[in-house]
Amino acid sequence: MASKRGLKRRQKARQCEGKVKHPTLDGAKIAKRKSGHRDVMPYRCKWCGFYHNGHMPRRVLKAMEV
């Protein structure tokens, strides 16, 4: 049986798997503009420290509608 610590380490490694990493916020914003997607936002990843572009959570979108 795996330890909880080992499981958490493996989970951290998988969080950013397959995502494009941008070292700066400006780099992520430029990539967003080039992609043409309107519904993605750059965010700082708590696992790797780089910036990724991703969809906004539904709870945030719903809060913006009200």
C-alpha positions in Angstrom: 0.0 0.0 0.0 1.3 3.4 -1.0 1.8 6.1 1.6 -0.2 9.3 1.5 2.9 11.3 1.0 3.8 9.3 -2.0 0.4 9.6 -3.5 0.5 13.4 -3.1 3.9 13.6 -4.8 2.6 11.7 -7.8 -0.5 13.8 -7.9 1.5 17.0 -8.1 3.5 15.6 -11.0 0.3 14.8 -12.9 -1.4 18.1 -12.4 0.7 19.8 -15.1 1.2 16.9 -17.4 0.4 17.9 -21.0 0.0 21.6 -20.3 2.1 24.3 -21.9 4.1 26.1 -19.2 4.7 29.9 -19.6 7.4 31.4 -17.3 5.6 34.8 -17.2 2.1 36.1 -17.1 2.7 38.2 -20.2 3.8 35.0 -22.1 0.6 33.3 -21.1 -1.5 36.3 -22.3 0.3 36.4 -25.6 -0.3 32.6 -26.1 -4.0 33.2 -25.2 -4.3 35.9 -27.9 -2.6 33.7 -30.5 -4.9 30.8 -29.8 -8.0 32.8 -30.4 -10.0 31.3 -27.5 -12.0 33.8 -25.6 -13.1 31.7 -22.7 -9.6 30.8 -21.3 -7.7 32.7 -18.7 -4.0 32.6 -17.7 -3.5 31.4 -14.1 -0.5 30.6 -11.9 -0.2 27.0 -11.1 0.3 26.2 -7.4 2.1 22.9 -8.3 4.8 24.0 -10.7 4.9 27.8 -10.3 4.5 28.5 -14.0 1.5 30.0 -15.8 -1.0 27.9 -17.8 -4.0 28.9 -19.9 -7.3 27.2 -18.8 -11.0 27.5 -18.7 -12.6 29.5 -15.9 -14.4 27.5 -13.2 -18.2 27.4 -13.6 -18.7 29.0 -10.2 -16.7 32.0 -11.4 -18.6 32.3 -14.6 -22.0 32.1 -12.8 -20.9 34.8 -10.4 -20.0 37.0 -13.3 -23.5 36.6 -14.9 -25.3 37.8 -11.8 
